[in-house]
Amino acid sequence: MVCDERVEPLRLQGEHWAVIREQVQAGVPLEVCGLLGGVGRRVLEVFPVKNVAPNPAVGYDADPQALFDVLRLLDERGWKLVGIYHSHPPGARAEPSPTDIRRAAYPGAVHMIIAPSHDGETLIRRGFLILEGGRVLEVPILIEGEGDAG
């Protein structure tokens, strides 16, 4: 994985992170997912989406109808799909798995991966662009109002 400090960070408000954090913590030990709509790399709204994967303990598939509905809404608002987020199983690393890399379908969207501790209390979050050929570039995540966006 490549980390390039010149990459524009993904920016969220504290309330956006709160929505994601609560969804991840409520879902432990299962993986959860959602979409981030906005402009540029600034998130304007979080859209939690149901994980319809056959085995949500080890993978995620966003509900296709919800995905379609959110993408249509973003288009109506003149927004873009800024990011896609999902959690990994408790204790896993917060980085793209080979499956995440292989299935990445939205170029330019930041993949935000959240790894909860086994009790769900501690969450590690990281952002990535998954580029052509499976190249992965780390993207900083900035939560407004937080000192350390770690």
C-alpha positions in Angstrom: 0.0 0.0 0.0 1.2 3.5 -0.8 0.6 6.5 1.4 0.9 9.8 -0.3 0.6 12.9 1.9 -0.5 15.0 -1.2 -3.7 13.0 -1.5 -6.7 15.1 -0.6 -8.3 13.7 2.6 -11.8 12.5 3.0 -13.5 15.0 5.3 -16.5 14.2 7.6 -18.3 16.1 10.2 -18.4 14.6 13.7 -22.0 13.7 13.3 -21.2 11.7 10.2 -18.6 9.6 12.1 -21.1 9.2 14.9 -23.6 7.6 12.5 -21.0 5.2 11.1 -19.6 4.4 14.6 -23.0 3.5 16.0 -23.8 1.3 13.0 -20.5 -0.6 13.3 -20.8 -1.0 17.1 -24.5 -2.2 16.8 -23.5 -4.7 14.1 -20.5 -6.4 15.8 -19.6 -9.2 15.1 -21.1 -8.8 11.6 -19.8 -6.5 8.9 -21.9 -3.4 8.1 -21.7 -1.1 5.1 -22.9 2.2 3.7 -22.3 5.0 1.3 -20.9 8.5 1.7 -22.5 11.2 -0.5 -21.0 14.7 -1.1 -18.9 17.0 -3.2 -15.2 16.5 -3.9 -13.9 14.7 -0.8 -16.3 16.4 1.6 -19.0 14.1 3.0 -22.4 15.8 3.2 -24.5 12.8 4.2 -24.0 9.2 5.4 -26.3 6.5 4.0 -26.2 3.3 6.1 -27.1 0.4 3.8 -28.2 -3.1 4.7 -25.5 -5.8 4.3 -27.2 -8.6 2.2 -24.1 -10.8 1.9 -24.7 -14.5 2.4 -22.3 -14.6 5.3 -22.1 -11.1 6.8 -19.7 -12.3 9.4 -16.9 -12.3 6.8 -18.1 -10.1 3.9 -20.4 -7.4 2.7 -22.8 -6.8 -0.2 -24.7 -3.5 -0.2 -28.4 -4.0 -0.8 -28.7 -3.5 -4.6 -32.0 -1.5 -4.3 -30.6 0.8 -1.6 -27.5 1.3 -3.7 -29.6 2.3 -6.7 -31.8 4.6 -4.6 -28.8 6.4 -3.0 -27.0 6.8 -6.3 -30.2 8.3 -7.9 -30.6 10.7 -4.9 -27.0 11.8 -5.2 -27.5 12.5 -8.9 -30.6 14.5 -8.1 -28.7 16.6 -5.6 -25.7 17.1 -7.9 -23.5 15.2 -5.5 -21.2 12.3 -6.1 -20.4 9.0 -4.4 -17.6 10.3 -2.3 -17.0 7.0 -0.4 -18.0 3.6 0.5 -17.6 2.3 4.0 -17.7 -1.1 5.6 -16.5 -2.8 8.7 -14.3 -5.8 9.0 -14.7 -8.6 11.6 -13.6 -7.8 15.1 -9.9 -7.9 15.5 -9.2 -7.7 11.7 -7.0 -5.1 10.1 -8.4 -1.9 8.7 -7.1 -2.3 5.2 -8.5 -3.6 2.0 -8.7 -7.4 1.8 -8.0 -9.1 -1.6 -11.7 -9.4 -2.0 -12.2 -5.7 -1.4 -9.6 -4.9 -4.0 -11.0 -7.3 -6.5 -14.6 -6.1 -6.1 -13.9 -2.3 -6.0 -16.3 -0.9 -8.6 -16.4 2.9 -8.1 -13.2 4.6 -9.2 -12.5 7.8 -7.2 -14.7 6.7 -4.3 -12.7 6.4 -1.0 -13.1 3.0 0.6 -13.3 3.7 4.4 -12.7 0.5 6.3 -13.5 0.3 10.0 -12.0 -2.5 12.2 -13.7 -2.9 15.6 -12.2 -4.5 18.6 -13.9 -7.7 19.9 -16.1 -5.7 22.3 -16.9 -3.1 19.6 -15.7 -0.3 21.7 -12.4 0.6 19.9 -12.7 1.4 16.2 -9.8 1.8 13.8 -10.6 3.6 10.6 -8.6 4.1 7.5 -9.4 5.3 3.9 -8.1 4.0 0.6 -8.4 4.6 -3.1 -8.4 1.3 -5.0 -6.9 2.1 -8.4 -6.7 0.3 -11.7 -4.6 -2.9 -11.5 -5.4 -3.3 -7.8 -3.0 -0.6 -6.7 -4.0 0.8 -3.3 -3.4 4.4 -2.1 -4.1 5.4 1.4 -6.3 8.5 1.9 -6.3 10.5 5.2 -9.6 10.7 7.0 -10.3 14.0 8.8 -13.2 14.2 11.2 -13.9 17.9 11.9 -13.7 18.7 15.6 -11.4 15.7 16.3 -7.8 16.3 17.1 -6.6 12.9 15.8 -8.5 11.5 12.8 -6.8 8.1 13.4 
